[in-house]
Amino acid sequence: MNLKTLAKVSGVPYPTITNGRNRENSIPEMETARKIADALHKPLDSLLGIMKSQNAAALPGEKSDAVHLYKKYQDIISVMEDFPAPLRESLRNTIIKFHTSYELMKK
């Protein structure tokens, strides 16, 4: 599939796809990656694996850490992606509140 077709099928703007492809160390936003993976009929983790292997030699620490964290929590991310946006936001807020309470209890 060429990039223009991928843009059309995925709903991701063509410049976003070409800029991401042409930039070293480019890792797309999660929603962008999900749209591209859906358009290619590939699991999101396989797309991330492709991007990681293409950029592995050049990944700076923080991007490499992001890839590691994604792989570590990909099951949770996949479940969250299935929920509607308001539910995802509610769960996110609950987790943040729980973490804040946890940090206060540790002190």
C-alpha positions as CSV (number, residue, x, y, z in Angstrom):
1,M,0.0,0.0,0.0
2,N,1.4,3.4,-0.9
3,L,1.5,6.2,1.7
4,K,-1.3,8.2,0.1
5,T,-3.6,5.2,0.2
6,L,-2.6,4.5,3.8
7,A,-3.4,8.1,4.7
8,K,-6.8,7.8,3.0
9,V,-7.7,4.4,4.5
10,S,-6.3,5.2,8.0
11,G,-7.6,8.8,8.3
12,V,-4.1,9.9,9.3
13,P,-3.0,13.0,7.3
14,Y,-0.5,12.3,4.6
15,P,2.0,14.8,5.9
16,T,1.9,13.1,9.3
17,I,2.7,9.7,7.7
18,T,5.5,11.1,5.5
19,N,7.0,13.2,8.3
20,G,7.0,10.2,10.6
21,R,8.5,7.9,8.0
22,N,11.2,10.4,7.0
23,R,12.3,11.4,10.5
24,E,14.8,9.4,12.4
25,N,13.6,8.2,15.8
26,S,10.0,8.9,15.0
27,I,7.4,7.2,17.2
28,P,3.8,8.2,16.5
29,E,1.2,9.1,19.0
30,M,-0.7,6.0,20.2
31,E,-3.9,7.0,18.4
32,T,-2.0,7.5,15.1
33,A,-0.3,4.2,15.4
34,R,-3.6,2.5,16.2
35,K,-5.2,4.0,13.0
36,I,-2.3,2.9,10.9
37,A,-2.3,-0.6,12.4
38,D,-6.0,-0.9,11.8
39,A,-5.7,0.3,8.2
40,L,-2.9,-2.3,7.6
41,H,-4.9,-5.0,9.4
42,K,-1.9,-5.5,11.8
43,P,-1.9,-5.7,15.6
44,L,-0.6,-2.5,17.1
45,D,2.3,-4.3,18.8
46,S,3.5,-5.6,15.5
47,L,3.5,-2.1,14.1
48,L,5.5,-0.9,17.1
49,G,7.9,-3.8,16.7
50,I,8.5,-2.7,13.0
51,M,9.1,0.9,14.1
52,K,11.5,-0.2,16.8
53,S,13.5,-2.4,14.6
54,Q,13.8,0.3,12.0
55,N,15.0,2.9,14.6
56,A,16.7,0.6,17.1
57,A,20.2,1.8,16.5
58,A,19.2,5.5,16.8
59,L,16.6,5.5,19.6
60,P,17.6,7.9,22.4
61,G,17.0,6.7,25.9
62,E,13.7,8.3,26.5
63,K,12.1,6.9,23.3
64,S,13.6,3.5,24.0
65,D,12.1,3.7,27.5
66,A,8.7,4.6,25.9
67,V,8.9,1.5,23.7
68,H,9.9,-0.6,26.8
69,L,6.9,0.8,28.8
70,Y,4.5,0.1,25.9
71,K,5.7,-3.5,25.6
72,K,5.4,-3.9,29.4
73,Y,1.8,-2.5,29.5
74,Q,0.5,-3.3,26.0
75,D,-2.2,-5.6,27.4
76,I,-3.6,-2.8,29.5
77,I,-3.3,-0.3,26.7
78,S,-5.1,-2.6,24.3
79,V,-8.0,-3.0,26.8
80,M,-8.1,0.7,27.3
81,E,-8.2,1.4,23.6
82,D,-11.4,-0.8,23.3
83,F,-13.2,1.5,25.8
84,P,-15.0,4.6,24.6
85,A,-13.1,7.9,25.2
86,P,-15.2,9.0,28.2
87,L,-14.6,5.7,30.0
88,R,-10.9,5.8,29.2
89,E,-10.7,9.3,30.7
90,S,-12.6,8.3,33.8
91,L,-10.3,5.3,34.4
92,R,-7.2,7.5,33.8
93,N,-8.5,10.0,36.4
94,T,-9.2,7.2,38.8
95,I,-5.6,5.9,38.4
96,I,-4.1,9.3,38.9
97,K,-6.2,9.9,42.0
98,F,-5.2,6.5,43.4
99,H,-1.5,7.2,42.7
100,T,-1.8,10.6,44.4
101,S,-3.4,9.0,47.5
102,Y,-0.7,6.3,47.5
103,E,2.1,8.8,47.3
104,L,0.6,10.7,50.3
105,M,0.3,7.5,52.3
106,K,3.9,6.7,51.7
107,K,5.1,9.9,53.3
